[in-house]
Amino acid sequence: MQVVCLDLEGVLIPEIWIAFAERTGIAEFRRTTRDEPDYDKLMRWRLGLLRQHGLKLADIQAVIAGMAPMDGAKDFLDDLRSRYQVIILSDTFYEFADPMMRQLGRPTLFCHKLVVDGEGFVADYKLRQPNQKFHAVNALKGLNYQVIAAGDSYNDTGMLGAADAGFFIHPPESIVAQFPQYPVNRSYAELKASIDGAAARLLAA
C-alpha cells in the first residue's frame, strides 16, 4: 500500500506570492519558502507587507482566480491518481487554494487556514500543525503505507526525509546544493519515472 505526497506551489501550480508580486508590482512579495526556511518569519513578513500596502484577502484571491496549473500538471496528477493514492501537502491556505484544486480535479489537500478581520484584511494565520508535512508522512507510515514524496523548497525537506523515498522537482540550485541527498527531477516525465522506480523497489524490498 503506497501513497504519493506532493507539494503544491512550485510543483503543480505557480508560486502564488510570486504571481501576486507581479500583479501588484511589489517585488518584496516574490520571497517564498525557496528563499526563507523559517515559515513563521516569512508569513509574518508577508502579513506586514499586506497591511502596509492596504491589500486584502480579496486582492490575493483576484490574482489566484486568473492563474492556472503548470503545463502538464493536470495530466501528471491524473496519471498518478490512476495508480496511487495521492495527497497534496502544502503550506498554502484553503482560502487561496480552491480555484487551483478545482482545475486539478479536486485532489486531497492538507494545508492551513487564514484569519481574516471584519475589513477583509488577513490578520493572522493558523497552522493545521507545525511542520505538518513531516507529521503527515509519519502518520501515513504509522498506518502501514509506504510513502513517496516530492517537493521543491526548504519546507518540503522534512517530508522528503521522513518518506520512504523523497525527490525534488523543479528546485532552485541553492536548495539542491544544500540537500544533495534528494534526487533532482526537472520534468514531470522524470518525476513519474522516479516515483514508479521507487514504488517498485519498495514493493520488492
MDTraj code that builds the backbone (N, CA, C; nanometers):
import mdtraj as md
import numpy as np

residues = "MET GLN VAL VAL CYS LEU ASP LEU GLU GLY VAL LEU ILE PRO GLU ILE TRP ILE ALA PHE ALA GLU ARG THR GLY ILE ALA GLU PHE ARG ARG THR THR ARG ASP GLU PRO ASP TYR ASP LYS LEU MET ARG TRP ARG LEU GLY LEU LEU ARG GLN HIS GLY LEU LYS LEU ALA ASP ILE GLN ALA VAL ILE ALA GLY MET ALA PRO MET ASP GLY ALA LYS ASP PHE LEU ASP ASP LEU ARG SER ARG TYR GLN VAL ILE ILE LEU SER ASP THR PHE TYR GLU PHE ALA ASP PRO MET MET ARG GLN LEU GLY ARG PRO THR LEU PHE CYS HIS LYS LEU VAL VAL ASP GLY GLU GLY PHE VAL ALA ASP TYR LYS LEU ARG GLN PRO ASN GLN LYS PHE HIS ALA VAL ASN ALA LEU LYS GLY LEU ASN TYR GLN VAL ILE ALA ALA GLY ASP SER TYR ASN ASP THR GLY MET LEU GLY ALA ALA ASP ALA GLY PHE PHE ILE HIS PRO PRO GLU SER ILE VAL ALA GLN PHE PRO GLN TYR PRO VAL ASN ARG SER TYR ALA GLU LEU LYS ALA SER ILE ASP GLY ALA ALA ALA ARG LEU LEU ALA ALA".split()
xyz = np.array([
    [0.0849, -0.1192, 0.0000],
    [0.0000, 0.0000, 0.0000],
    [0.0885, 0.1242, 0.0000],
    [0.0700, 0.2065, -0.1010],
    [0.1590, 0.3194, -0.1213],
    [0.0811, 0.4498, -0.1385],
    [0.1393, 0.5573, -0.0894],
    [0.0826, 0.6909, -0.1023],
    [0.1898, 0.7829, -0.1582],
    [0.1520, 0.8659, -0.2526],
    [0.2408, 0.9696, -0.3036],
    [0.1982, 1.1029, -0.2449],
    [0.2916, 1.1747, -0.1828],
    [0.2648, 1.3063, -0.1252],
    [0.3406, 1.4110, -0.2068],
    [0.2688, 1.5124, -0.2516],
    [0.3271, 1.6167, -0.3350],
    [0.3064, 1.7539, -0.2712],
    [0.4070, 1.8382, -0.2843],
    [0.3881, 1.9796, -0.2565],
    [0.2997, 2.0386, -0.3667],
    [0.2506, 2.1596, -0.3457],
    [0.1595, 2.2224, -0.4422],
    [0.2298, 2.3324, -0.5222],
    [0.2633, 2.4419, -0.4552],
    [0.3220, 2.5564, -0.5253],
    [0.4652, 2.5245, -0.5696],
    [0.4936, 2.5565, -0.6937],
    [0.6243, 2.5254, -0.7497],
    [0.6351, 2.3836, -0.8024],
    [0.5356, 2.3007, -0.7702],
    [0.5340, 2.1616, -0.8157],
    [0.4196, 2.1394, -0.9143],
    [0.2992, 2.1790, -0.8751],
    [0.1813, 2.1627, -0.9613],
    [0.1232, 2.2954, -1.0086],
    [0.1416, 2.3998, -0.9310],
    [0.0913, 2.5319, -0.9691],
    [0.2041, 2.6345, -0.9515],
    [0.1943, 2.7484, -1.0198],
    [0.2946, 2.8530, -0.9974],
    [0.2890, 2.9042, -0.8539],
    [0.3968, 2.9673, -0.8105],
    [0.4008, 3.0261, -0.6766],
    [0.3020, 3.1425, -0.6695],
    [0.2061, 3.1309, -0.5778],
    [0.1010, 3.2323, -0.5665],
    [0.1591, 3.3688, -0.5311],
    [0.2515, 3.3723, -0.4368],
    [0.3043, 3.5009, -0.3927],
    [0.3877, 3.5670, -0.5023],
    [0.4544, 3.4904, -0.5862],
    [0.5276, 3.5491, -0.6980],
    [0.4300, 3.6093, -0.7991],
    [0.3212, 3.5374, -0.8282],
    [0.2187, 3.5913, -0.9179],
    [0.1597, 3.7196, -0.8594],
    [0.1406, 3.7214, -0.7285],
    [0.0864, 3.8402, -0.6626],
    [0.1859, 3.9562, -0.6726],
    [0.3142, 3.9271, -0.6577],
    [0.4171, 4.0302, -0.6722],
    [0.4146, 4.0900, -0.8124],
    [0.4000, 4.0038, -0.9116],
    [0.3976, 4.0520, -1.0498],
    [0.2742, 4.1370, -1.0768],
    [0.1603, 4.0972, -1.0214],
    [0.0368, 4.1726, -1.0438],
    [0.0395, 4.3079, -0.9724],
    [0.0924, 4.3109, -0.8507],
    [0.0913, 4.4351, -0.7730],
    [0.2114, 4.5240, -0.8015],
    [0.3174, 4.4664, -0.8591],
    [0.4392, 4.5425, -0.8794],
    [0.5221, 4.5584, -0.7535],
    [0.4894, 4.4834, -0.6483],
    [0.5617, 4.4907, -0.5209],
    [0.6580, 4.3723, -0.5153],
    [0.7837, 4.3984, -0.5461],
    [0.8809, 4.2911, -0.5630],
    [0.9036, 4.2111, -0.4354],
    [0.8822, 4.2727, -0.3194],
    [0.9083, 4.2025, -0.1932],
    [0.8241, 4.0764, -0.1779],
    [0.7084, 4.0717, -0.2411],
    [0.6230, 3.9540, -0.2298],
    [0.6794, 3.8323, -0.3036],
    [0.7883, 3.8512, -0.3789],
    [0.8477, 3.7387, -0.4504],
    [0.9200, 3.6427, -0.3572],
    [0.9445, 3.6834, -0.2346],
    [1.0151, 3.5975, -0.1395],
    [0.9253, 3.4802, -0.1002],
    [0.9763, 3.3576, -0.1129],
    [0.8970, 3.2379, -0.0850],
    [0.9760, 3.1422, 0.0038],
    [0.9197, 3.0228, 0.0237],
    [0.9887, 2.9202, 0.1028],
    [1.1134, 2.8681, 0.0316],
    [1.1322, 2.9050, -0.0937],
    [1.2582, 2.8721, -0.1612],
    [1.3715, 2.9615, -0.1106],
    [1.3338, 3.0765, -0.0535],
    [1.4322, 3.1747, -0.0072],
    [1.4454, 3.1791, 0.1445],
    [1.3353, 3.1527, 0.2154],
    [1.3314, 3.1670, 0.3608],
    [1.2901, 3.0350, 0.4262],
    [1.3814, 2.9706, 0.4991],
    [1.3472, 2.8431, 0.5623],
    [1.2544, 2.8553, 0.6832],
    [1.2459, 2.9726, 0.7443],
    [1.1616, 2.9930, 0.8626],
    [1.0231, 3.0386, 0.8164],
    [0.9276, 2.9452, 0.8158],
    [0.7962, 2.9749, 0.7589],
    [0.7222, 3.0819, 0.8382],
    [0.7296, 3.0780, 0.9697],
    [0.6607, 3.1800, 1.0500],
    [0.7181, 3.3184, 1.0218],
    [0.8482, 3.3278, 1.0147],
    [0.9127, 3.4562, 0.9822],
    [0.8650, 3.5079, 0.8470],
    [0.8582, 3.4179, 0.7484],
    [0.8137, 3.4554, 0.6149],
    [0.6697, 3.5054, 0.6165],
    [0.5807, 3.4315, 0.6841],
    [0.4401, 3.4708, 0.6851],
    [0.4176, 3.6005, 0.7624],
    [0.4851, 3.6212, 0.8740],
    [0.4694, 3.7464, 0.9479],
    [0.5137, 3.8642, 0.8616],
    [0.6187, 3.8447, 0.7870],
    [0.6688, 3.9491, 0.6973],
    [0.5663, 3.9783, 0.5875],
    [0.5069, 3.8719, 0.5312],
    [0.4042, 3.8907, 0.4285],
    [0.2833, 3.9650, 0.4822],
    [0.2376, 3.9268, 0.6016],
    [0.1206, 3.9929, 0.6594],
    [0.1481, 4.1408, 0.6822],
    [0.2701, 4.1725, 0.7254],
    [0.3067, 4.3122, 0.7435],
    [0.3065, 4.3889, 0.6123],
    [0.3557, 4.3266, 0.5058],
    [0.3557, 4.3904, 0.3746],
    [0.2136, 4.4147, 0.3242],
    [0.1267, 4.3163, 0.3432],
    [-0.0131, 4.3331, 0.3010],
    [-0.0770, 4.4524, 0.3706],
    [-0.0576, 4.4611, 0.5003],
    [-0.1151, 4.5716, 0.5768],
    [-0.0537, 4.7045, 0.5342],
    [0.0772, 4.7047, 0.5152],
    [0.1475, 4.8271, 0.4753],
    [0.0927, 4.8842, 0.3449],
    [0.0584, 4.7955, 0.2522],
    [0.0126, 4.8400, 0.1207],
    [-0.1406, 4.8414, 0.1092],
    [-0.2100, 4.8141, 0.2180],
    [-0.3557, 4.8182, 0.2160],
    [-0.4191, 4.7099, 0.1314],
    [-0.3552, 4.5943, 0.1220],
    [-0.4041, 4.4851, 0.0390],
    [-0.4785, 4.3820, 0.1226],
    [-0.5914, 4.3352, 0.0708],
    [-0.6803, 4.2453, 0.1443],
    [-0.6792, 4.1053, 0.0822],
    [-0.7455, 4.0133, 0.1522],
    [-0.7568, 3.8767, 0.1000],
    [-0.8171, 3.8769, -0.0397],
    [-0.9174, 3.9590, -0.0621],
    [-0.9826, 3.9629, -0.1934],
    [-0.8856, 4.0013, -0.3042],
    [-0.7864, 4.0833, -0.2736],
    [-0.6870, 4.1222, -0.3740],
    [-0.6015, 4.0017, -0.4144],
    [-0.5658, 3.9188, -0.3151],
    [-0.4877, 3.7981, -0.3451],
    [-0.5740, 3.6989, -0.4232],
    [-0.6977, 3.6816, -0.3807],
    [-0.7863, 3.5861, -0.4467],
    [-0.8141, 3.6260, -0.5913],
    [-0.8160, 3.7569, -0.6192],
    [-0.8383, 3.8027, -0.7568],
    [-0.7234, 3.7609, -0.8472],
    [-0.6018, 3.7618, -0.7942],
    [-0.4863, 3.7151, -0.8710],
    [-0.4947, 3.5649, -0.8932],
    [-0.5264, 3.4910, -0.7874],
    [-0.5337, 3.3446, -0.7971],
    [-0.6406, 3.3016, -0.8976],
    [-0.7507, 3.3768, -0.9045],
    [-0.8596, 3.3420, -0.9963],
    [-0.8142, 3.3413, -1.1416],
    [-0.7086, 3.4155, -1.1720],
    [-0.6584, 3.4203, -1.3082],
    [-0.5424, 3.3257, -1.3346],
    [-0.5070, 3.2442, -1.2365],
    [-0.3942, 3.1526, -1.2508],
    [-0.4397, 3.0152, -1.3019],
    [-0.3459, 2.9401, -1.3517],
    [-0.3733, 2.8045, -1.3980],
    [-0.2604, 2.7131, -1.3516],
    [-0.2851, 2.5827, -1.3404],
    [-0.1772, 2.4892, -1.3062],
    [-0.0629, 2.4977, -1.4057],
    [0.0530, 2.4497, -1.3654],
    [0.1692, 2.4465, -1.4541],
    [0.1422, 2.3528, -1.5717],
    [0.2070, 2.3814, -1.6838],
    [0.1876, 2.2996, -1.8034],
    [0.2169, 2.1523, -1.7731],
    [0.1208, 2.0678, -1.8016],
    [0.1375, 1.9244, -1.7821],
    [0.1015, 1.8751, -1.6438],
    [0.0740, 1.9674, -1.5498],
    [0.0493, 1.9264, -1.4115],
    [-0.0764, 1.8413, -1.3977],
    [-0.1829, 1.8796, -1.4646],
    [-0.3095, 1.8063, -1.4520],
    [-0.2941, 1.6638, -1.5058],
    [-0.2322, 1.6484, -1.6221],
    [-0.2133, 1.5145, -1.6786],
    [-0.1234, 1.4292, -1.5889],
    [-0.0163, 1.4910, -1.5390],
    [0.0742, 1.4197, -1.4481],
    [-0.0009, 1.3724, -1.3247],
    [-0.0798, 1.4615, -1.2652],
    [-0.1538, 1.4262, -1.1441],
    [-0.2597, 1.3214, -1.1729],
    [-0.3288, 1.3339, -1.2845],
    [-0.4304, 1.2346, -1.3210],
    [-0.3676, 1.0962, -1.3354],
    [-0.2509, 1.0910, -1.3967],
    [-0.1826, 0.9630, -1.4140],
    [-0.1455, 0.9038, -1.2782],
    [-0.0891, 0.9862, -1.1902],
    [-0.0538, 0.9360, -1.0571],
    [-0.1763, 0.8841, -0.9836],
    [-0.2848, 0.9599, -0.9895],
    [-0.4056, 0.9239, -0.9137],
    [-0.4720, 0.7978, -0.9690],
    [-0.4410, 0.7635, -1.0947],
    [-0.4969, 0.6397, -1.1508],
    [-0.4252, 0.5167, -1.0981],
    [-0.3055, 0.5379, -1.0371],
    [-0.2238, 0.4250, -0.9950],
    [-0.1842, 0.4265, -0.8478],
    [-0.1938, 0.5425, -0.7837],
    [-0.1562, 0.5563, -0.6427],
    [-0.2603, 0.6403, -0.5697],
    [-0.2619, 0.6265, -0.4381],
    [-0.3278, 0.7263, -0.3556],
    [-0.2379, 0.8500, -0.3547],
    [-0.2940, 0.9685, -0.3716],
    [-0.2154, 1.0917, -0.3781],
    [-0.2724, 1.1941, -0.2803],
    [-0.1843, 1.2554, -0.2024],
    [-0.2227, 1.3618, -0.1106],
    [-0.1329, 1.4825, -0.1359],
    [-0.1940, 1.5998, -0.1480],
    [-0.1184, 1.7237, -0.1621],
    [-0.0923, 1.7785, -0.0219],
    [0.0342, 1.7933, 0.0132],
    [0.0736, 1.8504, 0.1424],
    [0.1350, 1.9874, 0.1150],
    [0.0651, 2.0918, 0.1565],
    [0.1064, 2.2260, 0.1195],
    [0.1004, 2.3205, 0.2385],
    [0.1890, 2.4205, 0.2375],
    [0.1823, 2.5266, 0.3370],
    [0.1075, 2.6486, 0.2847],
    [0.0228, 2.6270, 0.1841],
    [-0.0682, 2.7320, 0.1421],
    [-0.1905, 2.7322, 0.2345],
    [-0.2958, 2.7987, 0.1927],
    [-0.4154, 2.8150, 0.2763],
    [-0.5391, 2.7781, 0.1953],
    [-0.6390, 2.7232, 0.2637],
    [-0.7617, 2.6846, 0.1945],
    [-0.8251, 2.8045, 0.1242],
    [-0.8093, 2.9241, 0.1822],
    [-0.8674, 3.0449, 0.1224],
    [-0.7997, 3.0820, -0.0101],
    [-0.6792, 3.0309, -0.0331],
    [-0.6085, 3.0532, -0.1582],
    [-0.6317, 2.9403, -0.2586],
    [-0.6372, 2.8182, -0.2097],
    [-0.6155, 2.7010, -0.2951],
    [-0.7358, 2.6574, -0.3776],
    [-0.8566, 2.6965, -0.3410],
    [-0.9751, 2.6370, -0.4028],
    [-0.9791, 2.6472, -0.5554],
    [-0.9484, 2.7622, -0.6154],
    [-0.9523, 2.7654, -0.7631],
    [-0.8536, 2.6684, -0.8277],
    [-0.7374, 2.6520, -0.7668],
    [-0.6394, 2.5589, -0.8211],
    [-0.6842, 2.4143, -0.8029],
    [-0.7433, 2.3842, -0.6887],
    [-0.7905, 2.2477, -0.6640],
    [-0.9007, 2.2101, -0.7631],
    [-0.9848, 2.3059, -0.7949],
    [-1.0905, 2.2797, -0.8925],
    [-1.0308, 2.2453, -1.0282],
    [-0.9289, 2.3198, -1.0711],
    [-0.8671, 2.2936, -1.2010],
    [-0.7865, 2.1635, -1.2027],
    [-0.7417, 2.1196, -1.0858],
    [-0.6631, 1.9959, -1.0778],
    [-0.7499, 1.8727, -1.0518],
    [-0.8813, 1.8894, -1.0464],
    [-0.9698, 1.7754, -1.0277],
    [-0.9940, 1.7386, -0.8824],
    [-0.9795, 1.8358, -0.7940],
    [-1.0085, 1.8185, -0.6512],
    [-0.9290, 1.7071, -0.5838],
    [-0.7961, 1.7072, -0.5950],
    [-0.7173, 1.6115, -0.5165],
    [-0.7280, 1.6436, -0.3682],
    [-0.6979, 1.5468, -0.2841],
    [-0.6979, 1.5689, -0.1393],
    [-0.5870, 1.6666, -0.1033],
    [-0.6216, 1.7680, -0.0236],
    [-0.5268, 1.8723, 0.0133],
    [-0.5238, 1.8898, 0.1640],
    [-0.4044, 1.8825, 0.2221],
    [-0.3831, 1.9184, 0.3618],
    [-0.3050, 2.0499, 0.3633],
    [-0.3638, 2.1561, 0.4200],
    [-0.2917, 2.2827, 0.4290],
    [-0.3384, 2.3589, 0.5525],
    [-0.3388, 2.4922, 0.5479],
    [-0.3649, 2.5738, 0.6662],
    [-0.4815, 2.6701, 0.6414],
    [-0.5112, 2.7539, 0.7409],
    [-0.6216, 2.8497, 0.7287],
    [-0.5737, 2.9900, 0.7651],
    [-0.6391, 3.0878, 0.7042],
    [-0.6119, 3.2276, 0.7343],
    [-0.7146, 3.2819, 0.8329],
    [-0.6749, 3.3834, 0.9063],
    [-0.7657, 3.4579, 0.9930],
    [-0.7878, 3.5934, 0.9269],
    [-0.9116, 3.6229, 0.8927],
    [-0.9452, 3.7458, 0.8204],
    [-1.0316, 3.8342, 0.9096],
    [-0.9961, 3.9629, 0.9197],
    [-1.0725, 4.0523, 1.0074],
    [-1.1968, 4.1050, 0.9370],
    [-1.2737, 4.1856, 1.0082],
    [-1.4008, 4.2340, 0.9561],
    [-1.3884, 4.3233, 0.8348],
    [-1.2699, 4.3775, 0.8113],
    [-1.2476, 4.4636, 0.6949],
    [-1.1909, 4.3874, 0.5755],
    [-1.1670, 4.2584, 0.5944],
    [-1.1160, 4.1777, 0.4846],
    [-0.9653, 4.1664, 0.4782],
    [-0.8959, 4.2228, 0.5780],
    [-0.7504, 4.2088, 0.5835],
    [-0.7125, 4.0745, 0.6450],
    [-0.6019, 4.0177, 0.6000],
    [-0.5502, 3.8949, 0.6595],
    [-0.4800, 3.9337, 0.7894],
    [-0.5432, 3.9011, 0.9016],
    [-0.4922, 3.9428, 1.0318],
    [-0.3924, 3.8439, 1.0909],
    [-0.4053, 3.7164, 1.0529],
    [-0.3202, 3.6131, 1.1115],
    [-0.3358, 3.4867, 1.0280],
    [-0.2648, 3.3840, 1.0679],
    [-0.2812, 3.2544, 1.0029],
    [-0.2748, 3.1459, 1.1097],
    [-0.3407, 3.0349, 1.0817],
    [-0.3453, 2.9232, 1.1746],
    [-0.2906, 2.7981, 1.1056],
    [-0.1776, 2.7493, 1.1564],
    [-0.1241, 2.6245, 1.1040],
    [-0.2121, 2.5083, 1.1463],
    [-0.2335, 2.4148, 1.0555],
    [-0.3024, 2.2918, 1.0947],
    [-0.2215, 2.2230, 1.2037],
    [-0.0907, 2.2212, 1.1877],
    [0.0046, 2.1875, 1.2916],
    [0.1423, 2.2274, 1.2409],
    [0.2351, 2.2628, 1.3295],
    [0.3699, 2.2964, 1.2841],
    [0.4347, 2.1764, 1.2145],
    [0.5136, 2.2052, 1.1124],
    [0.5852, 2.1008, 1.0380],
    [0.4896, 1.9917, 0.9908],
    [0.3759, 2.0346, 0.9388],
    [0.2664, 1.9413, 0.9104],
    [0.3001, 1.8384, 0.8027],
    [0.3873, 1.8736, 0.7088],
    [0.4213, 1.7777, 0.6036],
    [0.4961, 1.6577, 0.6617],
    [0.5922, 1.6866, 0.7475],
    [0.6687, 1.5820, 0.8157],
    [0.5757, 1.4922, 0.8975],
    [0.4864, 1.5540, 0.9741],
    [0.3971, 1.4757, 1.0599],
    [0.2964, 1.3948, 0.9776],
    [0.2505, 1.4503, 0.8668],
    [0.1558, 1.3767, 0.7826],
    [0.2208, 1.2515, 0.7250],
    [0.3451, 1.2640, 0.6783],
    [0.4147, 1.1473, 0.6238],
    [0.4347, 1.0415, 0.7317],
    [0.4768, 1.0833, 0.8493],
    [0.4961, 0.9864, 0.9576],
    [0.3653, 0.9210, 0.9988],
    [0.2559, 0.9962, 0.9979],
    [0.1254, 0.9385, 1.0317],
    [0.0850, 0.8334, 0.9283],
    [0.1074, 0.8623, 0.8013],
    [0.0758, 0.7653, 0.6964],
    [0.1600, 0.6398, 0.7106],
    [0.2879, 0.6573, 0.7428],
    [0.3731, 0.5409, 0.7646],
    [0.3254, 0.4601, 0.8848],
    [0.2712, 0.5294, 0.9860],
    [0.2156, 0.4608, 1.1020],
    [0.0916, 0.3792, 1.0678],
    [0.0277, 0.4113, 0.9561],
    [-0.0868, 0.3353, 0.9068],
    [-0.0438, 0.2247, 0.8091],
    [0.0857, 0.1986, 0.8049],
    [0.1448, 0.0941, 0.7209],
    [0.1404, 0.1250, 0.5712],
    [0.1455, 0.2554, 0.5373],
    [0.1651, 0.2949, 0.3984],
    [0.3133, 0.3166, 0.3726],
    [0.3558, 0.2807, 0.2539],
    [0.4850, 0.3260, 0.2042],
    [0.4628, 0.4623, 0.1392],
    [0.5470, 0.5601, 0.1734],
    [0.5241, 0.6974, 0.1288],
    [0.6367, 0.7423, 0.0365],
    [0.5963, 0.7930, -0.0783],
    [0.6886, 0.8552, -0.1741],
    [0.6506, 1.0022, -0.1829],
    [0.7484, 1.0916, -0.1681],
    [0.7174, 1.2338, -0.1609],
    [0.8024, 1.3142, -0.2579],
    [0.7465, 1.4279, -0.3036],
    [0.8206, 1.5176, -0.3922],
    [0.7853, 1.6619, -0.3612],
    [0.8875, 1.7485, -0.3637],
    [0.8678, 1.8903, -0.3387],
    [0.9816, 1.9699, -0.3974],
    [0.9830, 2.1010, -0.3685],
    [1.0816, 2.1875, -0.4328],
    [1.1497, 2.2867, -0.3400],
    [1.1093, 2.2923, -0.2114],
    [1.1534, 2.4021, -0.1258],
    [1.2048, 2.3541, 0.0091],
    [1.2563, 2.4504, 0.0873],
    [1.3026, 2.4209, 0.2222],
    [1.1955, 2.3494, 0.3033],
    [1.0708, 2.3976, 0.2936],
    [0.9664, 2.3432, 0.3785],
    [0.9189, 2.2049, 0.3343],
    [0.9789, 2.1522, 0.2275],
    [0.9486, 2.0153, 0.1845],
    [1.0504, 1.9142, 0.2352],
    [1.1649, 1.9610, 0.2819],
    [1.2721, 1.8673, 0.3151],
    [1.2370, 1.7776, 0.4332],
    [1.1518, 1.8249, 0.5235],
    [1.1084, 1.7398, 0.6336],
    [1.0307, 1.6192, 0.5843],
    [0.9378, 1.6425, 0.4906],
    [0.8592, 1.5291, 0.4398],
    [0.9444, 1.4392, 0.3502],
    [1.0382, 1.4978, 0.2761],
    [1.1243, 1.4144, 0.1920],
    [1.2099, 1.3219, 0.2776],
    [1.2587, 1.3750, 0.3899],
    [1.3397, 1.2933, 0.4787],
    [1.2603, 1.1871, 0.5510],
    [1.1342, 1.2176, 0.5838],
    [1.0500, 1.1216, 0.6549],
    [0.9968, 1.0122, 0.5626],
    [0.9836, 1.0431, 0.4335],
    [0.9251, 0.9483, 0.3386],
    [1.0180, 0.8289, 0.3148],
    [0.9605, 0.7215, 0.2645],
    [1.0407, 0.6059, 0.2251],
    [1.1270, 0.6369, 0.1031],
    [1.0811, 0.7305, 0.0208],
    [1.1605, 0.7806, -0.0919],
    [1.1204, 0.9253, -0.1151],
    [1.2187, 1.0145, -0.1280],
    [1.1904, 1.1563, -0.1452],
    [1.2658, 1.2142, -0.2633],
    [1.1985, 1.3030, -0.3385],
    [1.2556, 1.3597, -0.4605],
    [1.2299, 1.5095, -0.4669],
    [1.3228, 1.5807, -0.5313],
    [1.2989, 1.7193, -0.5688],
    [1.2409, 1.7237, -0.7099],
    [1.1534, 1.8237, -0.7329],
    [1.1045, 1.8546, -0.8666],
    [1.1068, 2.0063, -0.8825],
    [1.1693, 2.0531, -0.9885],
    [1.1815, 2.1974, -1.0168],
    [1.2474, 2.2769, -0.9037],
    [1.3499, 2.2268, -0.8345],
    [1.4068, 2.3024, -0.7220],
    [1.5063, 2.4076, -0.7703],
    [1.5258, 2.5157, -0.6935],
    [1.6354, 2.6083, -0.7241],
    [1.7692, 2.5452, -0.6889],
    [1.8739, 2.5883, -0.7565],
    [2.0055, 2.5283, -0.7355],
    [2.0564, 2.5483, -0.5932],
    [2.0154, 2.6583, -0.5290],
    [2.0613, 2.6830, -0.3917],
    [2.0146, 2.5746, -0.2968],
    [1.8947, 2.5226, -0.3177],
    [1.8412, 2.4174, -0.2317],
    [1.9020, 2.2824, -0.2690],
    [1.9230, 2.2592, -0.3977],
    [1.9873, 2.1353, -0.4417],
    [2.1238, 2.1213, -0.3762],
    [2.1973, 2.2310, -0.3704],
    [2.3323, 2.2272, -0.3136],
    [2.3304, 2.1945, -0.1649],
    [2.2267, 2.2397, -0.0943],
    [2.2185, 2.2162, 0.0497],
    [2.1645, 2.0781, 0.0843],
    [2.0903, 2.0166, -0.0068],
    [2.0273, 1.8865, 0.0204],
    [2.0576, 1.7887, -0.0937],
    [2.1841, 1.7522, -0.1099],
    [2.2219, 1.6661, -0.2225],
    [2.1697, 1.5229, -0.2103],
    [2.1156, 1.4876, -0.0941],
    [2.0677, 1.3501, -0.0756],
    [1.9381, 1.3216, -0.1508],
    [1.8691, 1.4267, -0.1987],
    [1.7412, 1.4046, -0.2660],
    [1.7593, 1.4165, -0.4168],
    [1.7305, 1.3101, -0.4931],
    [1.7456, 1.3158, -0.6386],
    [1.6603, 1.4270, -0.6997],
    [1.7147, 1.4909, -0.8017],
    [1.6502, 1.6062, -0.8652],
    [1.5837, 1.5631, -0.9955],
    [1.4599, 1.6082, -1.0138],
    [1.3847, 1.5855, -1.1370],
    [1.3508, 1.7207, -1.1977],
    [1.3673, 1.7324, -1.3282],
    [1.3448, 1.8601, -1.3960],
    [1.2186, 1.8609, -1.4809],
    [1.1444, 1.7513, -1.4812],
    [1.0208, 1.7445, -1.5599],
    [0.9263, 1.6454, -1.4939],
    [0.8000, 1.6523, -1.5338],
    [0.7034, 1.5553, -1.4815],
    [0.7350, 1.4140, -1.5303],
    [0.7854, 1.4015, -1.6513],
    [0.8215, 1.2686, -1.7012],
    [0.9312, 1.2076, -1.6151],
    [1.0309, 1.2878, -1.5777],
    [1.1377, 1.2380, -1.4912],
    [1.0827, 1.1993, -1.3543],
    [0.9960, 1.2849, -1.2985],
    [0.9426, 1.2550, -1.1656],
    [0.8539, 1.1311, -1.1688],
    [0.7757, 1.1166, -1.2723],
    [0.6921, 0.9969, -1.2853],
    [0.7791, 0.8713, -1.2843],
    [0.8888, 0.8751, -1.3600],
    [0.9789, 0.7597, -1.3641],
    [1.0437, 0.7360, -1.2283],
    [1.0800, 0.8431, -1.1580],
    [1.1395, 0.8296, -1.0257],
    [1.0426, 0.7681, -0.9261],
    [0.9167, 0.8148, -0.9312],
    [0.8151, 0.7617, -0.8407],
    [0.7884, 0.6149, -0.8697],
    [0.7729, 0.5817, -0.9966],
    [0.7446, 0.4423, -1.0330],
    [0.8620, 0.3513, -0.9956],
    [0.9841, 0.4002, -1.0148],
    [1.1004, 0.3213, -0.9779],
    [1.1079, 0.2982, -0.8290],
    [1.0811, 0.4049, -0.7519],
    [1.0828, 0.3906, -0.6059],
    [0.9736, 0.2970, -0.5594],
    [0.8553, 0.3089, -0.6187],
    [0.7440, 0.2221, -0.5799],
    [0.7779, 0.0756, -0.6033],
    [0.8391, 0.0463, -0.7170],
    [0.8771, -0.0920, -0.7467],
    [0.9823, -0.1431, -0.6481],
    [1.0815, -0.0590, -0.6164],
    [1.1857, -0.1011, -0.5220],
    [1.1272, -0.1261, -0.3834],
    [1.0361, -0.0402, -0.3413],
    [0.9772, -0.0547, -0.2077],
    [0.8928, -0.1810, -0.1992],
    [0.8196, -0.2108, -0.3066],
    [0.7383, -0.3333, -0.3060],
    [0.8240, -0.4579, -0.3048],
    [0.9405, -0.4483, -0.3672],
    [1.0270, -0.5655, -0.3766],
    [1.1103, -0.5871, -0.2514],
    [1.1216, -0.4853, -0.1689],
    [1.2079, -0.4933, -0.0504],
    [1.1514, -0.5902, 0.0528],
])
top = md.Topology()
chain = top.add_chain()
for i, resn in enumerate(residues, 1):
    res = top.add_residue(resn, chain, resSeq=i)
    for name in ("N", "CA", "C"):
        top.add_atom(name, md.element.get_by_symbol(name[0]), res)
traj = md.Trajectory(xyz[None], top)
